[in-house]
Amino acid sequence: MHYSKEEGNRYVLGYNILRVDADFRHKHLVSPSSCNFKHVWLRTINIDSVFYILKLGLKGVSDIDCVDLENEHVISVNVPQNFFSEWANVHPVNWDGKLALAGIEKGRLGVWVLENYRKRKWVKNKVVIPLTFMKDYPIMLSQNMVPYAAKDNRVCWFHVDGESRDGFSFDIESKKVEFKTCSIILGIHLG
């Protein structure tokens, strides 16, 4: 989906979109922001008809390209560096149908929700959820837990331990953990 090319002393990031029309033509969309690819890696998540490409730098996320497939345009959203003190375990999450960045710090899940990507607006306050279940399951280390989605007051996770990938959900109100198969987690996410 993405491509890059060097222009002078910077790299330009763009996206190839395949139009499903009579000719199956490609359309090239160029990112409004540029970055130094020697110090950046990409993380992508799709929510509805928008692909969110997080351009992660050495000190955290520099920006997010929001590739709207329906309207065929790209909007770049800045992400303040102070959202998280440690960016290594920050993941893109579908948070009730909106993009969010979620990371575990000091036994708590911190979540910043992108309220409106078109207006480049983040929620004012970080959502902080104590992860009390980590005391009951000491094998679950924060670096091995990847938040996947949140819907109807439940956060779905994947626990990655070597080759194994287990799924579970955490009910925010009751603070209960339910271990699930990956297909059930996808069902919760997809509704």
Residue frames relative to the residue before (quaternion, step in Angstrom):
aa qw qx qy qz dx dy dz
M 1.0000 0.0000 0.0000 0.0000 0.00 0.00 0.00
H 0.7887 0.2772 -0.1734 0.5206 3.62 0.89 -0.75
Y 0.0884 -0.7602 0.6395 0.0731 3.50 -1.30 0.37
S 0.1392 -0.7740 0.6066 0.1166 3.55 -1.22 0.28
K 0.0174 -0.7770 0.6287 0.0254 3.51 -1.21 0.51
E 0.4469 -0.6904 0.5058 0.2604 3.51 -1.15 0.68
E 0.0117 -0.7667 0.6416 -0.0190 3.52 -0.97 0.97
G 0.8102 -0.0759 0.0079 0.5812 3.55 -0.19 1.27
N 0.7728 -0.3061 0.2409 0.5009 3.58 -0.73 -1.06
R 0.6891 0.4180 -0.2997 0.5105 3.61 1.15 0.40
Y 0.3944 -0.6821 0.5610 0.2538 3.52 -1.33 0.32
V 0.2312 -0.7469 0.6087 0.1349 3.55 -1.09 0.77
L 0.2222 -0.7679 0.5920 0.1028 3.53 -0.88 1.01
G 0.0391 0.7964 -0.6018 0.0462 3.55 -0.96 0.86
Y 0.3238 -0.7401 0.5663 0.1635 3.51 -1.34 0.19
N 0.2618 -0.7374 0.6047 0.1485 3.54 -1.03 0.88
I 0.0845 -0.7870 0.6108 0.0193 3.54 -0.76 1.05
L 0.2756 -0.7440 0.5876 0.1587 3.54 -0.90 0.96
R 0.2582 -0.7637 0.5744 0.1421 3.56 -0.61 1.15
V 0.2655 -0.7413 0.5949 0.1614 3.53 -0.92 0.91
D 0.3119 0.7067 -0.5648 0.2904 3.52 0.22 1.36
A 0.7901 -0.3151 0.2056 0.4838 3.58 -1.21 -0.24
D 0.7720 0.3671 -0.1851 0.4847 3.59 1.05 -0.76
F 0.2862 -0.7679 0.5135 0.2544 3.62 1.24 -0.22
R 0.1853 0.8160 -0.5185 0.1759 3.55 0.79 1.07
H 0.4059 -0.6669 0.5679 0.2607 3.52 -1.31 0.47
K 0.1195 -0.7443 0.6492 0.1013 3.52 -1.19 0.61
H 0.2690 -0.7618 0.5724 0.1402 3.55 -0.96 0.90
L 0.0762 -0.7700 0.6332 0.0176 3.55 -0.85 1.07
V 0.2475 -0.7797 0.5617 0.1237 3.57 -0.87 0.96
S 0.4932 -0.6524 0.4920 0.2985 3.54 -1.02 0.86
P 0.4512 -0.6953 0.4831 0.2821 3.61 -0.93 0.81
S 0.7266 0.3479 -0.2381 0.5425 3.61 1.22 -0.26
S 0.2593 -0.7398 0.5943 0.1794 3.54 -1.19 0.48
C 0.0724 -0.7980 0.5969 0.0422 3.54 -1.21 0.36
N 0.5003 -0.6195 0.5112 0.3234 3.51 -1.31 0.28
F 0.3001 -0.8111 0.4765 0.1578 3.59 -0.24 1.25
K 0.5302 0.6103 -0.4313 0.4005 3.59 1.19 -0.13
H 0.7778 0.2968 -0.1451 0.5347 3.59 1.17 -0.48
V 0.6565 0.4943 -0.2966 0.4865 3.61 1.18 0.37
W 0.0150 -0.7440 0.6650 0.0634 3.55 -1.22 0.61
L 0.4235 -0.7385 0.4876 0.1938 3.52 -1.17 0.65
R 0.0499 -0.7288 0.6806 0.0568 3.53 -1.28 0.65
T 0.1231 -0.8166 0.5638 0.0131 3.55 -0.89 0.96
I 0.0255 0.7570 -0.6530 0.0043 3.52 -1.20 0.68
N 0.2434 -0.7621 0.5860 0.1284 3.56 -1.09 0.76
I 0.0322 0.7607 -0.6471 0.0390 3.56 -0.95 0.98
D 0.8091 -0.0678 -0.0435 0.5821 3.54 -0.54 1.26
S 0.7828 -0.3105 0.2177 0.4934 3.64 -0.72 -0.95
V 0.6044 0.5405 -0.3607 0.4609 3.59 1.21 0.43
F 0.2065 -0.7304 0.6401 0.1191 3.54 -1.00 0.94
Y 0.1694 -0.7703 0.6096 0.0792 3.56 -0.87 1.01
I 0.0887 -0.7935 0.6020 0.0101 3.57 -0.64 1.15
L 0.1924 -0.7842 0.5845 0.0798 3.55 -0.48 1.25
K 0.1793 -0.7671 0.6092 0.0912 3.54 -0.76 1.06
L 0.1232 -0.8355 0.5356 0.0015 3.51 -0.10 1.41
G 0.1888 -0.7845 0.5837 0.0913 3.55 -0.83 1.00
L 0.7437 -0.3960 0.2830 0.4583 3.55 -1.26 -0.08
K 0.7630 0.3274 -0.1826 0.5266 3.58 1.08 -0.64
G 0.7761 -0.2867 0.1738 0.5342 3.60 1.13 0.38
V 0.7205 -0.4152 0.3213 0.4531 3.52 -1.30 -0.28
S 0.2642 -0.7570 0.5711 0.1760 3.55 -0.82 0.91
D 0.7727 -0.2139 0.1293 0.5835 3.57 0.99 -0.79
I 0.3338 -0.7073 0.5898 0.2010 3.51 -1.39 0.18
D 0.2311 -0.7300 0.6225 0.1616 3.56 -0.95 0.88
C 0.1787 -0.7637 0.6160 0.0733 3.55 -0.85 1.05
V 0.1011 -0.8131 0.5733 0.0081 3.57 -0.24 1.31
D 0.1587 -0.8006 0.5765 0.0393 3.54 -0.31 1.33
L 0.2805 -0.8005 0.5092 0.1456 3.58 -0.29 1.26
E 0.6322 0.5535 -0.3353 0.4261 3.56 1.03 -0.73
N 0.7823 0.2988 -0.1484 0.5260 3.59 0.89 -0.95
E 0.3414 -0.7932 0.4464 0.2346 3.57 1.36 0.00
H 0.5791 0.5289 -0.4334 0.4439 3.55 0.63 1.16
V 0.3133 -0.7324 0.5788 0.1747 3.55 -1.31 0.39
I 0.0754 -0.7549 0.6507 0.0336 3.54 -1.00 0.92
S 0.2354 -0.7655 0.5843 0.1313 3.56 -0.94 0.89
V 0.1324 -0.7939 0.5927 0.0308 3.58 -0.86 1.05
N 0.3731 -0.7231 0.5420 0.2102 3.56 -0.85 1.01
V 0.1693 -0.7616 0.6178 0.0980 3.54 -1.13 0.75
P 0.4024 -0.7246 0.4982 0.2546 3.62 -0.57 1.07
Q 0.5269 -0.6651 0.4432 0.2891 3.56 -0.95 0.92
N 0.6697 0.5294 -0.3040 0.4229 3.61 1.12 -0.59
F 0.3658 0.7283 -0.5050 0.2841 3.63 1.17 0.17
F 0.7973 0.0464 0.0133 0.6017 3.59 0.96 -0.90
S 0.4255 -0.6865 0.5197 0.2787 3.55 -1.10 0.66
E 0.7671 0.1937 -0.1075 0.6020 3.59 1.18 -0.59
W 0.2054 -0.8332 0.5079 0.0744 3.59 -0.48 1.22
A 0.4664 0.7199 -0.4365 0.2714 3.61 1.18 -0.28
N 0.7942 0.2609 -0.1365 0.5315 3.63 0.98 -0.76
V 0.3960 0.6816 -0.5100 0.3443 3.58 1.04 0.77
H 0.0762 -0.8160 0.5728 -0.0166 3.56 -0.86 1.03
P 0.4628 -0.6281 0.5314 0.3300 3.58 -1.17 0.52
V 0.0630 -0.8061 0.5878 -0.0268 3.57 -0.94 0.94
N 0.3729 -0.6586 0.5988 0.2619 3.54 -1.19 0.63
W 0.0434 -0.8202 0.5690 -0.0398 3.57 -0.23 1.32
D 0.7941 -0.2669 0.1147 0.5339 3.58 -0.07 1.32
G 0.7731 -0.3909 0.1814 0.4654 3.56 0.87 1.02
K 0.6879 0.3973 -0.2852 0.5362 3.59 1.27 0.19
L 0.5439 -0.5949 0.4709 0.3585 3.53 -1.19 0.51
A 0.0400 0.7656 -0.6416 0.0226 3.54 -1.08 0.78
L 0.2921 -0.6885 0.6258 0.2213 3.51 -1.31 0.40
A 0.0343 -0.8177 0.5734 -0.0373 3.56 -0.72 1.09
G 0.0854 0.7936 -0.5964 0.0854 3.52 -0.98 0.93
I 0.3865 -0.7112 0.5403 0.2299 3.55 -1.14 0.65
E 0.0762 0.7660 -0.6328 0.0834 3.53 -0.89 1.06
K 0.8608 -0.0432 -0.0025 0.5071 3.56 -0.83 1.07
G 0.7312 -0.4597 0.2441 0.4408 3.59 0.84 0.97
R 0.6734 0.4276 -0.3023 0.5218 3.59 1.23 0.36
L 0.3693 -0.6920 0.5744 0.2343 3.52 -1.17 0.69
G 0.1237 -0.7765 0.6155 0.0532 3.55 -0.76 1.08
V 0.0525 -0.8140 0.5778 -0.0271 3.57 -0.84 1.01
W 0.0851 -0.7491 0.6554 0.0450 3.55 -0.95 0.98
V 0.1987 -0.8010 0.5601 0.0716 3.58 -0.68 1.14
L 0.3402 -0.6938 0.5977 0.2135 3.54 -1.02 0.89
E 0.3046 -0.8055 0.4853 0.1514 3.57 -0.13 1.33
N 0.7948 -0.0827 0.1012 0.5926 3.59 0.90 -0.93
Y 0.2861 -0.7968 0.5038 0.1715 3.58 -0.29 1.22
R 0.6049 0.5681 -0.3661 0.4210 3.61 1.05 -0.62
K 0.7328 0.3691 -0.2095 0.5318 3.58 1.11 -0.76
R 0.3785 -0.7454 0.4602 0.2989 3.59 1.36 -0.02
K 0.4299 0.7256 -0.4181 0.3375 3.54 1.09 0.83
W 0.1939 -0.7553 0.6206 0.0822 3.54 -0.88 1.10
V 0.5737 -0.5409 0.4567 0.4120 3.59 -1.19 0.41
K 0.5858 -0.6238 0.3915 0.3383 3.57 -1.12 0.60
N 0.8082 0.2085 -0.0866 0.5439 3.58 0.97 -0.82
K 0.4962 -0.6326 0.5146 0.2982 3.50 -1.16 0.72
V 0.3627 -0.6722 0.5972 0.2449 3.56 -1.11 0.74
V 0.0603 -0.7970 0.6009 0.0060 3.59 -0.78 1.02
I 0.0484 -0.8045 0.5910 -0.0349 3.55 -0.70 1.15
P 0.3514 -0.7290 0.5428 0.2247 3.63 -0.61 1.08
L 0.2489 -0.7724 0.5708 0.1246 3.57 -0.88 0.97
T 0.0866 -0.8537 0.5133 0.0119 3.53 0.55 1.25
F 0.5940 0.5986 -0.3673 0.3923 3.60 1.09 -0.58
M 0.5428 0.6336 -0.4094 0.3693 3.62 1.14 -0.40
K 0.6015 0.5488 -0.3594 0.4560 3.60 1.18 -0.48
D 0.6862 0.4871 -0.2725 0.4665 3.58 1.08 -0.78
Y 0.7632 0.2514 -0.1278 0.5814 3.57 1.21 -0.55
P 0.1193 -0.8554 0.4993 0.0693 3.61 0.42 1.18
I 0.5613 0.6005 -0.3947 0.4105 3.60 1.20 -0.33
M 0.6395 0.5175 -0.3223 0.4683 3.58 1.20 -0.48
L 0.0617 -0.7947 0.6037 -0.0118 3.52 -0.27 1.29
S 0.6189 -0.5877 0.3640 0.3731 3.57 -1.01 0.74
Q 0.6681 0.4999 -0.3240 0.4457 3.61 0.98 -0.67
N 0.6836 0.4629 -0.2867 0.4861 3.60 1.26 -0.26
M 0.6555 0.4908 -0.3142 0.4803 3.60 1.24 -0.06
V 0.0903 -0.7924 0.6033 0.0081 3.53 -0.84 1.06
P 0.3030 -0.7379 0.5664 0.2069 3.62 -0.55 1.07
Y 0.2391 -0.8044 0.5350 0.0979 3.55 -0.93 0.91
A 0.7879 -0.1619 0.1684 0.5697 3.58 0.79 -1.01
A 0.1449 -0.7565 0.6272 0.1154 3.55 -1.29 0.37
K 0.1504 0.7683 -0.6066 0.1382 3.52 -0.92 0.98
D 0.8602 0.0480 -0.0479 0.5054 3.55 -1.06 0.83
N 0.7124 -0.4943 0.2442 0.4341 3.56 0.88 1.06
R 0.6280 0.4750 -0.3576 0.5020 3.60 1.20 0.42
V 0.2072 -0.7456 0.6208 0.1252 3.54 -1.05 0.81
C 0.2141 -0.7774 0.5815 0.1083 3.57 -0.81 1.01
W 0.1158 -0.8077 0.5782 0.0010 3.53 -0.98 0.93
F 0.2027 -0.6808 0.6698 0.2162 3.43 -1.43 0.17
H 0.2022 -0.7437 0.6248 0.1250 3.55 -0.99 0.87
V 0.1229 -0.8115 0.5709 0.0194 3.54 -0.51 1.21
D 0.0928 0.7806 -0.6080 0.1111 3.54 -0.67 1.13
G 0.8008 -0.1527 0.0580 0.5762 3.56 -0.04 1.27
E 0.8234 -0.1452 0.1474 0.5284 3.56 -0.66 -1.13
S 0.6614 0.5364 -0.3161 0.4183 3.60 1.12 -0.55
R 0.0730 -0.7676 0.6363 0.0249 3.54 -1.13 0.76
D 0.0410 -0.8053 0.5907 -0.0291 3.53 -0.25 1.30
G 0.2608 -0.7608 0.5711 0.1646 3.53 -1.18 0.52
F 0.0705 0.7788 -0.6226 0.0293 3.52 -1.18 0.57
S 0.2546 -0.7365 0.5985 0.1857 3.53 -1.28 0.34
F 0.2172 -0.7547 0.6108 0.1014 3.51 -1.22 0.66
D 0.2657 -0.7549 0.5817 0.1456 3.56 -0.68 1.12
I 0.4266 -0.7466 0.4541 0.2332 3.56 -0.52 1.20
E 0.7053 0.4664 -0.2756 0.4574 3.61 0.91 -0.87
S 0.7672 0.3573 -0.2054 0.4914 3.59 0.72 -1.03
K 0.3164 -0.7773 0.4746 0.2653 3.59 1.28 -0.39
K 0.4508 0.6815 -0.4526 0.3570 3.58 1.16 0.58
V 0.2863 -0.7348 0.5964 0.1497 3.50 -1.21 0.71
E 0.0560 -0.7692 0.6359 0.0266 3.57 -1.00 0.87
F 0.2906 -0.7391 0.5811 0.1777 3.55 -0.78 1.03
K 0.0428 -0.8178 0.5716 -0.0517 3.53 -0.87 1.04
T 0.5231 -0.5716 0.5039 0.3819 3.51 -1.30 0.20
C 0.6482 -0.5311 0.3728 0.3985 3.54 -1.20 0.44
S 0.6331 0.5343 -0.3496 0.4376 3.63 1.01 -0.67
I 0.6351 0.5056 -0.3361 0.4775 3.61 1.06 -0.65
I 0.6270 0.5224 -0.3412 0.4664 3.58 1.01 -0.73
L 0.6521 0.4970 -0.3229 0.4727 3.58 0.93 -0.81
G 0.6214 0.5413 -0.3346 0.4571 3.60 1.08 -0.69
I 0.6283 0.5108 -0.3298 0.4854 3.58 1.04 -0.76
H 0.6668 0.5105 -0.2956 0.4555 3.57 0.93 -0.91
L 0.7548 0.4026 -0.2142 0.4715 3.56 0.84 -0.98
G 0.4655 -0.7199 0.4132 0.3071 3.56 1.27 -0.19
